[in-house]
Amino acid sequence: MGLRMKSELESIAPGPSTGRAPDHRRSPVSSARDKAGGESPASPGIDCRSAAASAVLSQLKWDDVFAEAESILRRLIQFETVNPPGNERPAADYLAELLRQEGFEPEIFEGAPTRANLVCRLKGTGEKPPLQLDGHLDVVCADESQWTHPPFAADVAGGYIWGRGALDMKQMVTMSLVCMLLFKRLGVRFKRDIIFTAVADEETGGTHGAKYLVDNHADRIRAEYCLGEIGGFGISKWGKTFYPVQVAEKGLCWFELVARGEAGHSSIPDPDSSLIRLSEAIIRLGRNGLPRHDNVVAGHLAKALLASQRFPTSIASAFLLHPRLTSLVLNRLVPESEQATMLSAMLHNTASPTTLRAGGKTNIIPAVARVEVDGRFLPGQTAESFLAEVKDVVGPGIEINVLKKLQPTTVDPDDPIMGAIARVLKNHDPQAVALPVMISATTNATHYSTLNTKYFGFSPVKVAHHDSFRSMFHGADERIPVEGFRFGIRVLAELVEEVCS
Ligand SMILES: [Zn+2]
């Protein structure tokens, strides 16, 4: 996922370390399966939560499951899948072999040479459409000199598994794989197929990854729901643990502003030069910002935050129904700048100037000046309506050229899966509150949503209070708390069971 989202998530509770190097070929479910009545699949239409699956999940030897999962995650981290160039094929082959050993028939589709996308299906009865579990295999680069433990060694130390990809997002790839293995071994037949995708190239836009699958193998990945990034990391505040769930992604519109004027000798200043007019436009954009827009996701988030503070719901709702008061209330109740920034980003389109180009000689006034701008716009809007706002702010005489655009994505924050997420979280963390959020980055959601898949960013992990997610995503010393990873495996397995039953 893109960089900017990381700042929108923070963290929670640590755990003891385990230095074991487990043998992932053991089957931690065999004894539980025996108790549950052997290998034969449950009959079609069975409510697996109330019958076979939940009984078996509770009896699993979870320590063995965790050991197996930790071994797989560590091995995955050791594949250097830095994108570019990615080279995800060896990691995908490794996963495919694990799946084949269990009787699956995984497929690998290369979006380009060595850019491997693994797709594997656990068949259900077909009574409900499939659930997709998605993770990307590629990671961003790592400057080893800045790391406490080498980024591709997958060391276990101090209660953490260290390494690039430990949080973004080989942990979700591993948890999803473990769900596939567990339910296959248990012989559970859900109402939904489960489709596991481990894809290439997310970090540079997904052209050879999710987009390639959508464009070329849609039949293999069509699903009602997809669980992926970004979200699921606990944030401790006010005695609660908030678990953000990505339900919306802002659209992207990169553009350039261009000012044109007369070239001339700079010994005679020109107050209307391209450079000066462009500078004025940049200042207006930077200082004034863009108008506020209320939207359903920001409303849900605000309501959940207020409710968590025992703020009387009726009063909270009254405030929130009054658009002009929402920001005021939130600013007073959510004084932390990081949360305020997140809420602000959910209420506004944004435009950040990043790259300035003009002139080449000190004594020549340039005829053309340009600035590239990173624009992000809210769900429900278009690149065109966004650019109209930009045009109003920068004023006349400035060209606007679009460089790249991606549609925003959004799903219903009241979808039943949100209730399932909240229930399962509470089973493992009584203080849990599931929070629907919008992110400013783009993820694979942008591609899968073109198939009408409802994409929810939820890769559950419990994180220590003192860990800063912002610094670990794409930063040095990326690591996952061992206990937080274990928490995530149980939460994801139970969620899959509930959704697919
Ligand atoms: Zn990611």
Boltz pocket constraint, residues with backbone or C-beta under 6 A from the ligand:
constraints:
  - pocket:
      binder: B
      contacts: [[A, 1], [A, 2], [A, 136], [A, 168], [A, 169], [A, 202], [A, 229]]
      max_distance: 6.0
